[in-house]
Amino acid sequence: MSKTSIIKFGFLAAGLAVAGGQTINPTDGGGRPAGLNQASSGVLRPLTPESEAGTDAGLAAISGITQPSGPLADPNLNDMPALNEDGVAILTTGEEAAGNWWRVVPMFSAGVVYDDNIFISNTDRKGDAIFNIGGGFALEIGDYRTLEENYLLLEYLASGYFFSKYTSQNSFGQNASLLGQYRFNQLAVQLESQYQYINGAQRQVGGFTTRNLVYNDLRFIYDVSEKTSFDLELSQDSNIYNSPYNSSYYFQATAGMDYLILPKVRVGLEGTAGYTTAVNNPDQTYQIVNARAKYDLTGKVAIKATGGVQFNQYVTGGEGMRVSPVFSLGAEYLPFPNTAISLIGYRNLFVSPSLDNQDYWATGLELGITQTIAQKFQVGLSGGYENDTYVSNLPGVDADRVDNFFFIQPQISYNFLKYLTATVFYEHRFNDSTLEFDTWYDNQVGFEISASF
């Protein structure tokens, strides 16, 4: 089977990962938005440089690929807003097993990373080398190459993290995903589920914690004509923390429509109604009204954007209604066959997992670029910035925390065998907070070898 090479810029700060089976990073949230503006699901799947084997849509849709590192503090990636529909996807189908209607793809990875501040501490910085080993498989049935007709994708990845000095932090992480579609002529019904168990540092809580992330989404997409389509989406998102942190549970429905105004341009409207309940926070209802647009020049440019207004109400004695703009932006550009550039911007409201009776507005921008050289080397550089401004959701609570988070990561990968990829990376992170305890920086350098068969 052909090796899958996927670059998942929906989690840009997780690096420009190469190869089909990477370690699950316990600091990532699997790409599911954890906040109130979970306006339509779907992973932003970027353009990928042309490769010898090409890329199958199946693994690109379901793989939880992250940077090769241990349970360290990453950007607010699990709070990234998902873009609507099934994501931006300009994919090249591999020639492997062209007539097969199913396949199993085993995955394996192992590596080591050194971090000079594993506990993301402001003053008591501790460094350690962390070894990781992971494995799993993907089962793909049906139209897993184009994801247009009926298909079922299953994936399971498990990883162990072993600290050389602070062995009490050794941990186990796992990720199980399901994505399926059944088409009734003009109506497509899609089901997406994901479960993650994560034990590691988390930026919003300022230290190590254990989380269970559960996401379920049911979508109905009805094509009235070649130009007009309607969609309905029902979703549930749970972020379950160990005490003393605040677990949160989200339930929402989104309805929308799109119209093809030009051969490559779709525009539309969507409305969202949701309800959230969280520990040590008042229950909330919210409504979002968004305009959305998508531009898709196959093989060259893809742009998807939503923008609108969120109305938030606290229904159990909290603050009055809050109104604020929200948006999601994703863009990919292939200026040359072996070069890919990706840009993501977002603004959304989230419940704080560590501060009682507080939410925060996350506004961020992420940029990445990769260059493939001689079909063997791939060089990447990614960086980004996020501002988190905390607001009170209960009268009498002072919310004065503001975080400014920056990161930059260069990376290089080499495909030295048909199924095997080696990756070396460096990453610098810096969180500047008005709360001294939550101000920290760290550096990490790592190596990983990974394979998919």
C-alpha positions as CSV (number, residue, x, y, z in Angstrom):
1,M,0.0,0.0,0.0
2,S,1.1,3.5,-0.6
3,K,2.5,5.6,2.2
4,T,0.2,8.3,3.3
5,S,1.7,11.8,3.7
6,I,-0.6,14.2,5.4
7,I,0.1,17.7,6.6
8,K,-2.7,18.8,9.0
9,F,-2.5,22.5,9.4
10,G,-5.8,22.5,11.3
11,F,-3.4,21.9,14.1
12,L,-0.6,24.1,12.8
13,A,1.3,24.4,16.0
14,A,1.5,20.7,16.2
15,G,4.0,21.0,13.4
16,L,4.0,20.1,9.8
17,A,3.8,16.3,10.4
18,V,4.8,13.9,7.8
19,A,4.0,10.2,7.4
20,G,0.8,8.3,8.0
21,G,1.3,7.2,11.6
22,Q,2.4,9.8,14.1
23,T,2.4,9.8,17.8
24,I,-0.7,11.2,19.5
25,N,0.4,14.3,21.5
26,P,-1.4,14.3,24.9
27,T,-1.6,18.1,24.8
28,D,-3.7,18.1,21.7
29,G,-7.5,17.8,21.7
30,G,-8.0,15.9,18.5
31,G,-9.1,18.9,16.5
32,R,-12.4,19.3,18.2
33,P,-13.5,22.7,19.3
34,A,-13.9,22.8,23.0
35,G,-15.8,26.1,23.2
36,L,-19.1,27.6,22.5
37,N,-18.6,28.5,18.9
38,Q,-18.5,25.0,17.6
39,A,-20.0,26.2,14.4
40,S,-20.1,23.2,12.1
41,S,-17.7,20.4,12.4
42,G,-15.1,19.0,10.1
43,V,-11.4,19.2,10.0
44,L,-9.6,21.7,7.9
45,R,-7.6,19.5,5.6
46,P,-5.0,21.5,3.7
47,L,-3.5,21.2,0.3
48,T,-0.7,18.8,0.2
49,P,2.4,18.9,-2.1
50,E,2.4,16.3,-4.8
51,S,4.3,13.2,-3.9
52,E,5.3,10.0,-5.5
53,A,2.5,8.0,-3.9
54,G,-0.2,10.7,-3.5
55,T,-2.7,11.0,-0.7
56,D,-5.9,9.1,0.0
57,A,-8.8,11.1,1.4
58,G,-9.7,8.4,3.9
59,L,-6.6,8.7,6.2
60,A,-6.5,12.5,5.6
61,A,-10.0,12.7,7.0
62,I,-9.6,10.6,10.1
63,S,-6.0,10.7,11.2
64,G,-5.1,12.5,14.4
65,I,-1.6,13.4,13.3
66,T,0.4,15.6,15.6
67,Q,3.9,16.6,16.2
68,P,6.3,14.0,17.5
69,S,6.6,15.0,21.1
70,G,5.6,14.0,24.6
71,P,3.0,15.4,27.0
72,L,4.1,19.0,26.8
73,A,2.3,22.3,26.7
74,D,1.1,23.2,23.2
75,P,-0.9,26.1,21.9
76,N,-4.7,26.2,22.4
77,L,-5.1,23.8,19.6
78,N,-8.0,21.8,20.9
79,D,-9.9,25.0,21.0
80,M,-9.4,25.7,17.3
81,P,-12.7,26.3,15.6
82,A,-13.6,23.7,13.1
83,L,-14.6,24.9,9.7
84,N,-18.0,23.9,8.3
85,E,-18.8,21.0,6.0
86,D,-16.2,18.4,5.5
87,G,-13.2,20.8,5.5
88,V,-11.1,22.1,2.7
89,A,-9.7,19.1,0.9
90,I,-7.7,19.1,-2.3
91,L,-6.4,15.6,-2.5
92,T,-4.5,13.4,-4.9
93,T,-5.7,9.7,-4.9
94,G,-3.0,7.1,-4.9
95,E,-2.9,4.3,-7.4
96,E,-2.5,1.6,-4.8
97,A,-5.2,-1.1,-4.7
98,A,-7.4,0.9,-7.1
99,G,-10.0,-1.9,-7.2
100,N,-10.1,-2.7,-3.5
101,W,-13.2,-1.6,-1.5
102,W,-11.5,-2.0,1.9
103,R,-8.0,-1.9,3.4
104,V,-6.2,-2.0,6.8
105,V,-3.3,0.4,7.4
106,P,-1.0,-0.5,10.4
107,M,0.8,2.5,11.9
108,F,3.8,2.7,14.2
109,S,6.0,5.5,15.6
110,A,8.8,6.0,18.1
111,G,10.9,8.9,19.1
112,V,12.4,11.1,21.8
113,V,12.1,14.8,22.7
114,Y,13.9,17.0,25.2
115,D,12.0,19.8,26.8
116,D,13.6,22.4,29.1
117,N,10.3,23.2,31.0
118,I,8.2,20.1,31.0
119,F,5.8,21.5,33.7
120,I,5.4,24.8,31.9
121,S,6.5,26.5,35.2
122,N,7.1,30.2,35.7
123,T,10.0,29.8,38.1
124,D,10.8,26.1,38.8
125,R,11.9,25.0,35.4
126,K,12.5,21.3,35.0
127,G,14.0,19.7,31.9
128,D,13.7,16.1,30.8
129,A,14.0,13.7,27.9
130,I,10.8,12.0,27.0
131,F,10.6,8.8,24.9
132,N,7.5,7.8,23.1
133,I,6.3,4.7,21.3
134,G,2.9,4.4,19.6
135,G,1.0,2.2,17.3
136,G,-2.4,1.6,15.8
137,F,-4.4,0.9,12.7
138,A,-6.9,2.4,10.3
139,L,-9.7,0.3,8.7
140,E,-11.2,1.9,5.6
141,I,-14.3,0.5,3.8
142,G,-16.1,1.8,0.7
143,D,-15.3,5.0,-1.0
144,Y,-12.4,5.9,1.3
145,R,-10.4,7.6,-1.5
146,T,-12.8,10.4,-2.5
147,L,-15.3,10.3,0.4
148,E,-18.2,11.0,-2.0
149,E,-20.3,7.8,-1.9
150,N,-20.7,5.4,1.0
151,Y,-17.8,4.8,3.3
152,L,-16.7,3.9,6.8
153,L,-13.4,4.8,8.4
154,L,-12.2,3.5,11.7
155,E,-8.9,4.4,13.4
156,Y,-7.3,3.6,16.7
157,L,-3.9,5.0,17.9
158,A,-2.3,4.4,21.3
159,S,0.9,5.9,22.6
160,G,3.1,5.6,25.7
161,Y,5.3,8.4,27.1
162,F,8.3,7.6,29.3
163,F,10.2,10.3,31.2
164,S,13.9,9.6,31.8
165,K,14.1,11.6,35.1
166,Y,10.5,12.4,36.3
167,T,9.2,8.8,35.8
168,S,6.1,9.6,37.9
169,Q,4.8,11.5,34.8
170,N,4.9,8.4,32.6
171,S,1.6,8.3,30.8
172,F,-0.6,6.6,28.2
173,G,-2.7,8.2,25.5
174,Q,-5.2,6.9,23.1
175,N,-7.4,8.1,20.2
176,A,-10.3,6.3,18.6
177,S,-12.1,7.8,15.7
178,L,-15.0,6.9,13.4
179,L,-16.2,8.6,10.3
180,G,-18.9,7.3,8.0
181,Q,-21.4,8.3,5.3
182,Y,-24.4,6.8,3.6
183,R,-25.9,8.5,0.6
184,F,-29.6,8.4,-0.4
185,N,-29.5,9.9,-3.9
186,Q,-29.4,13.7,-3.1
187,L,-29.2,13.2,0.7
188,A,-26.0,12.3,2.5
189,V,-26.0,11.3,6.1
190,Q,-22.7,11.5,8.0
191,L,-21.7,10.3,11.4
192,E,-18.4,11.3,13.1
193,S,-17.2,10.3,16.6
194,Q,-14.0,10.7,18.4
195,Y,-12.7,9.7,21.8
196,Q,-9.3,10.8,23.3
197,Y,-7.7,10.1,26.6
198,I,-5.0,12.6,27.3
199,N,-2.6,12.9,30.3
200,G,-0.2,15.9,30.0
201,A,0.4,19.6,30.3
202,Q,-2.5,21.9,29.3
203,R,-1.9,25.6,28.8
204,Q,-5.2,26.9,30.2
205,V,-4.8,25.1,33.5
206,G,-1.0,25.8,33.7
207,G,0.1,22.3,34.4
208,F,-0.5,18.5,34.1
209,T,-4.0,17.2,34.0
210,T,-5.9,14.2,32.7
211,R,-8.7,14.7,30.2
212,N,-11.3,12.6,28.4
213,L,-12.6,14.2,25.2
214,V,-15.7,12.8,23.6
215,Y,-17.2,14.2,20.4
216,N,-20.2,13.0,18.4
217,D,-21.7,14.7,15.3
218,L,-24.6,13.7,13.0
219,R,-24.9,15.6,9.7
220,F,-27.5,15.7,7.0
221,I,-26.5,17.3,3.7
222,Y,-29.2,17.6,1.0
223,D,-28.2,18.7,-2.6
224,V,-31.3,20.4,-4.1
225,S,-29.4,21.0,-7.3
226,E,-25.9,21.4,-8.6
227,K,-25.9,25.0,-7.2
228,T,-28.0,24.7,-4.0
229,S,-27.5,22.6,-0.9
230,F,-28.9,22.5,2.7
231,D,-27.3,21.0,5.8
232,L,-28.3,20.2,9.3
233,E,-25.9,19.2,12.0
234,L,-26.4,17.9,15.6
235,S,-23.4,17.6,17.8
236,Q,-22.2,16.9,21.3
237,D,-18.8,17.8,22.7
238,S,-17.6,16.8,26.3
239,N,-14.3,17.9,27.9
240,I,-14.0,15.9,31.1
241,Y,-11.2,16.9,33.4
242,N,-10.0,15.3,36.6
243,S,-10.7,17.4,39.7
244,P,-10.1,20.3,40.5
245,Y,-10.5,21.5,36.9
246,N,-13.8,22.4,35.3
247,S,-15.4,19.8,33.0
248,S,-17.7,21.2,30.3
249,Y,-20.4,19.7,28.1
250,Y,-21.8,21.2,24.8
251,F,-24.8,20.4,22.8
252,Q,-25.7,22.3,19.6
253,A,-27.6,22.2,16.3
254,T,-26.6,24.1,13.2
255,A,-28.6,24.6,10.0
256,G,-27.3,26.2,6.8
257,M,-27.5,26.6,3.1
258,D,-25.0,27.2,0.3
259,Y,-25.4,28.5,-3.2
260,L,-22.9,28.2,-6.1
261,I,-22.7,31.8,-7.4
262,L,-19.6,31.1,-9.6
263,P,-18.0,27.8,-10.8
264,K,-15.5,27.9,-8.0
265,V,-17.3,30.0,-5.4
266,R,-20.0,29.0,-2.9
267,V,-21.7,31.4,-0.4
268,G,-24.2,30.7,2.3
269,L,-25.7,31.3,5.7
270,E,-25.9,29.2,8.8
271,G,-27.5,29.5,12.2
272,T,-26.5,27.7,15.4
273,A,-28.3,27.2,18.7
274,G,-26.5,25.6,21.6
275,Y,-26.5,24.8,25.3
276,T,-23.5,24.2,27.6
277,T,-23.1,23.2,31.2
278,A,-19.8,23.3,33.0
279,V,-18.6,22.6,36.5
280,N,-18.3,25.8,38.7
281,N,-19.9,27.9,36.0
282,P,-23.5,29.0,35.2
283,D,-25.3,27.1,32.5
284,Q,-25.3,28.9,29.1
285,T,-27.3,29.1,25.9
286,Y,-25.9,30.6,22.8
287,Q,-26.9,31.5,19.2
288,I,-24.6,32.2,16.3
289,V,-25.5,33.7,12.9
290,N,-22.8,33.3,10.3
291,A,-22.2,34.0,6.7
292,R,-19.9,31.5,5.0
293,A,-18.0,31.3,1.7
294,K,-15.8,28.8,0.0
295,Y,-13.4,29.2,-2.9
296,D,-11.9,26.0,-4.4
297,L,-9.5,26.1,-7.4
298,T,-8.6,22.4,-7.5
299,G,-4.9,21.7,-7.1
300,K,-4.0,25.3,-6.4
301,V,-6.1,27.4,-4.0
302,A,-8.7,26.7,-1.3
303,I,-10.3,29.2,1.0
304,K,-13.0,28.7,3.5
305,A,-14.4,31.3,5.8
306,T,-17.3,31.9,8.2
307,G,-18.0,35.1,10.1
308,G,-20.8,36.5,12.1
309,V,-22.1,37.3,15.6
310,Q,-22.6,35.2,18.7
311,F,-25.3,35.9,21.3
312,N,-24.5,34.3,24.7
313,Q,-26.9,34.0,27.7
314,Y,-26.2,32.7,31.2
315,V,-29.3,31.0,32.4
316,T,-28.6,30.2,36.0
317,G,-27.9,33.6,37.6
318,G,-25.0,34.7,35.5
319,E,-24.1,37.9,33.6
320,G,-26.5,39.4,31.1
321,M,-26.4,38.6,27.4
322,R,-23.0,38.9,25.7
323,V,-22.8,39.8,22.0
324,S,-19.5,39.6,20.1
325,P,-18.2,38.9,16.6
326,V,-16.8,35.4,15.8
327,F,-15.0,34.1,12.7
328,S,-13.1,31.2,11.3
329,L,-10.7,31.4,8.3
330,G,-8.8,28.7,6.5
331,A,-6.7,29.2,3.3
332,E,-4.3,27.0,1.5
333,Y,-2.2,27.8,-1.6
334,L,0.1,25.7,-3.7
335,P,2.2,28.2,-5.6
336,F,4.4,25.3,-7.0
337,P,3.9,21.5,-7.2
338,N,6.1,20.9,-4.1
339,T,5.3,23.9,-2.0
340,A,2.3,24.4,0.3
341,I,1.3,27.5,2.3
342,S,-1.5,27.5,4.9
343,L,-3.2,30.2,6.9
344,I,-5.7,30.0,9.7
345,G,-7.5,32.7,11.7
346,Y,-10.2,32.4,14.4
347,R,-12.1,34.1,17.1
348,N,-14.3,32.1,19.5
349,L,-15.6,32.0,23.1
350,F,-14.6,29.2,25.5
351,V,-15.3,28.2,29.1
352,S,-12.2,28.3,31.3
353,P,-11.2,24.9,32.6
354,S,-9.2,26.4,35.5
355,L,-10.9,29.7,36.6
356,D,-14.4,29.4,38.0
357,N,-17.2,31.5,36.5
358,Q,-15.0,32.8,33.7
359,D,-15.0,32.4,29.9
360,Y,-12.3,33.6,27.5
361,W,-12.2,34.9,24.0
362,A,-9.5,33.2,21.9
363,T,-8.3,35.2,18.9
364,G,-5.5,33.7,16.8
365,L,-3.6,33.5,13.6
366,E,-1.4,30.6,12.4
367,L,0.8,30.4,9.3
368,G,2.8,27.4,7.9
369,I,4.8,26.5,4.8
370,T,6.3,23.3,3.6
371,Q,8.7,22.5,0.8
372,T,9.3,19.0,-0.7
373,I,12.8,18.4,-2.2
374,A,13.6,15.5,-4.5
375,Q,10.6,13.5,-3.2
376,K,12.6,12.6,-0.1
377,F,13.1,15.7,2.0
378,Q,10.3,17.9,3.4
379,V,11.2,21.1,5.1
380,G,8.5,23.0,7.1
381,L,8.2,26.1,9.2
382,S,5.1,27.0,11.2
383,G,4.3,29.8,13.7
384,G,1.4,31.5,15.3
385,Y,-0.1,33.9,17.9
386,E,-3.1,33.7,20.1
387,N,-4.7,36.2,22.5
388,D,-6.9,34.9,25.3
389,T,-9.0,37.6,27.0
390,Y,-10.9,36.3,30.0
391,V,-14.4,37.6,30.9
392,S,-16.7,37.1,33.9
393,N,-19.8,35.0,33.4
394,L,-21.1,35.7,36.9
395,P,-21.8,39.1,38.5
396,G,-19.2,40.2,41.1
397,V,-16.4,38.0,39.6
398,D,-13.3,39.9,38.5
399,A,-11.8,38.6,35.3
400,D,-8.5,40.3,34.5
401,R,-6.4,37.5,33.0
402,V,-5.1,38.1,29.5
403,D,-2.7,35.7,27.8
404,N,-0.6,36.3,24.7
405,F,0.8,33.0,23.3
406,F,3.5,32.7,20.6
407,F,5.2,29.7,19.0
408,I,7.5,28.9,16.1
409,Q,8.6,25.5,14.9
410,P,11.0,24.5,12.1
411,Q,11.0,20.9,11.0
412,I,12.6,18.6,8.5
413,S,11.6,15.0,7.4
414,Y,13.2,12.4,5.3
415,N,11.5,9.5,3.6
416,F,14.4,7.0,3.5
417,L,12.3,3.9,2.8
418,K,8.9,3.4,1.1
419,Y,7.0,3.1,4.4
420,L,9.4,4.9,6.8
421,T,9.9,8.6,7.6
422,A,12.3,10.2,10.0
423,T,11.5,13.7,11.4
424,V,13.6,16.2,13.4
425,F,12.1,19.4,14.8
426,Y,12.6,22.3,17.2
427,E,9.9,24.4,18.9
428,H,9.9,27.5,21.0
429,R,6.8,28.5,22.9
430,F,6.2,31.6,25.1
431,N,3.1,32.4,27.1
432,D,2.9,36.0,28.4
433,S,0.1,36.3,31.0
434,T,-1.1,39.1,33.3
435,L,-1.1,36.3,35.9
436,E,2.5,35.7,36.8
437,F,1.9,32.0,37.5
438,D,0.8,31.5,34.0
439,T,3.7,33.2,32.3
440,W,6.3,30.7,31.0
441,Y,8.4,29.7,28.1
442,D,10.0,26.5,26.9
443,N,12.2,25.0,24.1
444,Q,12.0,21.5,22.8
445,V,13.9,19.5,20.2
446,G,12.9,16.0,19.1
447,F,13.4,13.1,16.7
448,E,10.8,10.6,15.6
449,I,10.7,7.7,13.2
450,S,7.2,6.6,11.9
451,A,5.8,4.1,9.5
452,S,2.5,3.2,7.8
453,F,2.1,0.1,5.7
